[in-house]
């Protein structure tokens, strides 16, 4: 009945998906966030359940959020906001998905289509890169290929509509920026990664945006809670559409999975 945008937040286990969603909710409890005000939620209990362990009264010495339960495919968090600048309200539905659930579908477009049919209605795909893994030399170089494979599966399954936006988000950026010995190397890696991924995804999405966030910083003093989330919010609230015709990743009608794989290798 109202203007609503579906946001699919995707990322490996413990990359910060629930932390991002929970922090956004809690930032509004402190008042206005940029040009935006909290205007309600149909899932207050869901937010409160996830936010409890980030608070002092939980008794924990370090803020945390619970891991999303696996096997629950259609679970959403709702947030409604008011934009002071244009006087409009906007509803967001965040798909809350465990990393294991969609990772099991990678490279299997039929299974992806079966498990996540609502992806075809997504206005925004927010793909989290775990900043902690970026600082690990042994893990960082597999990140872009895993990301490409995941979204190729989504596109091949026909679950990416015209005009959808891809936001590639490096989470835990306070940890990335605090790695004094390797800061230059890590920053150069991120720059190369951004260039590489933009060239790869620009034909599949109407907008490809890169954002660094520190939702709940572990490193004290350098970044405030919620760093970078306002940039994501501004893009989500844009009233204009992002017109774009998706380029099919498979140019001919191939049915066998082996042939599809061969075509992708040749295309790359």
C-alpha positions in Angstrom: 0.0 0.0 0.0 3.0 2.3 0.5 6.3 2.9 -1.2 8.4 0.0 -0.1 11.9 -1.2 -1.1 13.2 -4.7 -0.7 16.9 -4.8 0.4 18.7 -8.2 0.3 21.7 -8.2 2.6 24.1 -11.0 1.7 27.5 -11.9 3.1 29.4 -14.8 4.7 28.7 -15.9 8.2 29.8 -13.4 10.8 30.5 -10.7 8.2 28.2 -8.2 9.9 24.8 -8.5 8.2 22.7 -8.5 11.4 25.0 -5.9 12.9 24.3 -3.6 10.0 20.5 -3.9 10.3 20.5 -3.7 14.1 22.8 -0.7 14.2 20.6 1.3 11.7 17.6 0.7 14.0 19.5 1.7 17.1 20.9 4.9 15.5 17.4 6.1 15.1 16.8 5.7 18.8 19.2 8.5 19.4 17.2 10.8 17.1 17.5 12.1 13.6 20.0 10.4 11.2 21.0 12.9 8.6 17.7 14.0 6.9 15.8 11.0 8.2 13.6 10.2 11.1 12.4 6.9 12.4 8.7 6.5 11.6 7.9 3.0 12.9 8.4 -0.7 12.4 6.2 -3.8 12.1 9.1 -5.9 13.5 10.1 -4.1 16.7 10.4 -7.3 18.6 12.7 -8.7 15.9 15.0 -5.7 16.2 14.9 -5.8 20.0 15.8 -9.5 20.1 18.8 -8.9 17.8 19.9 -5.7 19.6 19.8 -7.0 23.2 23.4 -8.4 23.3 24.8 -5.0 22.1 23.5 -3.3 25.2 24.9 -3.0 28.7 22.0 -4.7 30.4 22.8 -7.9 28.5 25.8 -8.3 30.9 28.3 -8.8 28.1 31.6 -7.1 28.1 31.6 -6.8 24.3 28.7 -5.9 22.0 27.5 -8.7 19.8 24.5 -9.8 17.7 23.0 -13.3 17.4 23.7 -15.3 14.2 20.8 -15.6 11.9 19.2 -19.0 12.1 19.7 -21.2 9.1 16.9 -22.8 7.2 14.5 -19.8 7.5 14.2 -18.5 4.0 11.6 -15.8 4.2 12.3 -13.7 7.3 12.2 -9.9 7.0 12.8 -6.9 9.2 10.7 -3.8 8.5 11.7 -0.1 9.0 9.8 3.0 8.0 11.5 6.4 7.9 10.5 10.0 7.1 12.7 12.1 4.8 12.7 15.7 6.0 14.2 16.9 2.7 11.3 15.8 0.5 8.6 15.1 3.0 8.1 11.5 1.9 7.9 8.3 3.9 9.7 5.2 2.8 9.4 1.6 4.0 12.4 -0.9 3.9 12.1 -4.6 4.1 15.4 -6.3 4.9 15.8 -9.9 4.0 17.5 -11.6 6.9 19.4 -14.6 5.5 22.0 -16.8 7.1 25.2 -17.0 5.1 25.1 -20.8 5.0 21.6 -20.7 3.3 22.5 -18.9 0.1 26.2 -20.1 0.0 24.8 -23.7 -0.5 23.1 -22.4 -3.7 26.2 -20.9 -5.3 26.8 -22.2 -8.9 23.3 -23.9 -8.8 20.9 -21.4 -10.4 18.0 -23.8 -10.2 18.4 -24.2 -6.4 18.9 -20.5 -6.0 15.6 -19.9 -7.8 13.8 -22.4 -5.7 15.1 -21.2 -2.3 15.0 -17.4 -2.9 12.3 -16.6 -5.4 11.7 -13.1 -3.7 15.2 -12.0 -4.9 13.6 -11.1 -8.2 11.8 -8.2 -6.4 14.9 -6.8 -4.7 15.6 -3.2 -5.3 19.0 -3.4 -3.6 21.5 -6.2 -3.1 23.9 -5.2 -0.3 26.9 -7.6 -0.4 29.1 -7.5 2.7 32.9 -8.2 2.5 34.2 -9.1 5.9 36.9 -6.5 6.7 38.6 -8.9 9.1 39.1 -11.3 6.2 40.5 -8.5 4.1 43.4 -8.1 6.5 44.2 -11.8 6.2 46.5 -12.5 3.3 45.4 -16.1 3.1 41.7 -15.3 2.8 41.5 -11.9 0.9 42.2 -13.1 -2.6 39.3 -15.5 -2.8 36.8 -12.8 -1.9 36.2 -11.2 -5.4 35.8 -14.6 -7.1 33.3 -15.8 -4.5 31.4 -12.6 -5.0 31.3 -12.9 -8.8 30.2 -16.5 -8.6 27.4 -15.8 -6.2 25.9 -13.0 -8.3 26.4 -14.8 -11.5 24.2 -17.5 -10.0 21.6 -14.9 -9.0 21.6 -13.4 -12.5 21.5 -16.8 -14.3 18.5 -17.8 -12.1 16.7 -14.7 -13.4 16.5 -13.2 -9.9 17.9 -9.8 -10.7 15.3 -7.3 -12.0 16.0 -4.3 -14.3 17.0 -1.3 -12.3 18.4 -3.2 -9.2 21.4 -1.8 -7.4 24.4 -3.6 -6.1 26.2 -2.1 -3.1 29.5 -3.8 -2.2 30.2 -3.0 1.5 33.4 -3.6 3.3 32.4 -4.1 6.9 34.5 -3.8 10.1 36.4 -1.0 8.4 37.9 0.1 11.7 39.8 -3.1 11.8 41.0 -2.6 8.2 42.2 0.9 8.9 43.9 -0.2 12.2 46.2 -2.7 10.5 49.3 -0.4 10.7 51.8 -2.9 9.4 49.8 -3.7 6.3 47.6 -0.6 5.8 49.1 0.4 2.4 49.0 -3.2 1.0 45.4 -3.6 2.2 44.3 -0.3 0.7 45.9 -1.1 -2.6 44.1 -4.4 -2.6 40.8 -2.8 -1.9 41.3 -0.3 -4.7 42.2 -3.0 -7.2 39.3 -5.1 -6.0 36.9 -2.2 -6.5 38.1 -1.5 -10.1 37.9 -5.2 -10.9 34.4 -5.7 -9.5 33.0 -2.6 -11.0 34.1 -3.6 -14.5 32.6 -7.0 -13.9 29.2 -6.0 -12.5 28.5 -2.7 -14.3 26.5 -4.5 -17.1 24.3 -6.4 -14.7 23.2 -3.6 -12.3 22.0 -0.1 -12.8 24.3 1.2 -10.1 27.4 -0.4 -8.5 28.4 1.4 -5.3 31.3 0.7 -2.9 30.9 1.7 0.8 33.0 1.2 3.8 31.2 0.8 7.2 32.1 0.3 10.8 28.6 -0.5 12.3 29.9 -1.4 15.8 33.6 -0.5 15.8 36.0 -2.7 17.8 38.8 -0.2 17.6 38.1 2.6 20.0 38.3 6.3 19.1 38.8 6.1 15.4 35.2 5.7 14.1 31.9 6.4 15.6 29.2 3.7 15.9 27.3 3.5 12.5 30.2 4.9 10.4 29.2 4.7 6.7 25.6 3.5 7.2 24.2 7.0 6.4 25.7 6.7 2.9 23.8 3.4 2.3 20.6 5.0 3.6 20.9 8.0 1.2 21.1 5.6 -1.8 18.1 3.5 -0.5 16.0 6.7 -0.2 16.6 8.0 -3.7 13.2 8.5 -5.3 14.5 8.3 -8.8 14.7 5.0 -10.5 18.0 3.5 -11.8 16.9 2.6 -15.4 18.9 -0.2 -16.8 18.5 -3.3 -18.9 20.2 -6.3 -17.5 22.7 -7.9 -19.8 22.1 -11.7 -19.7 25.2 -13.5 -18.5 24.5 -16.3 -20.9 24.0 -15.1 -24.5 22.6 -18.3 -25.9 20.0 -20.8 -24.8 22.1 -23.4 -22.9 20.4 -26.0 -20.6 23.2 -28.3 -19.5 25.1 -27.0 -16.5 28.4 -28.2 -18.1 27.8 -26.1 -21.2 26.8 -23.1 -19.1 30.1 -23.3 -17.2 32.1 -23.7 -20.4 30.4 -20.6 -21.8 31.2 -18.5 -18.7 34.9 -19.6 -18.9 35.1 -18.5 -22.5 33.2 -15.3 -21.8 35.7 -14.4 -19.1 
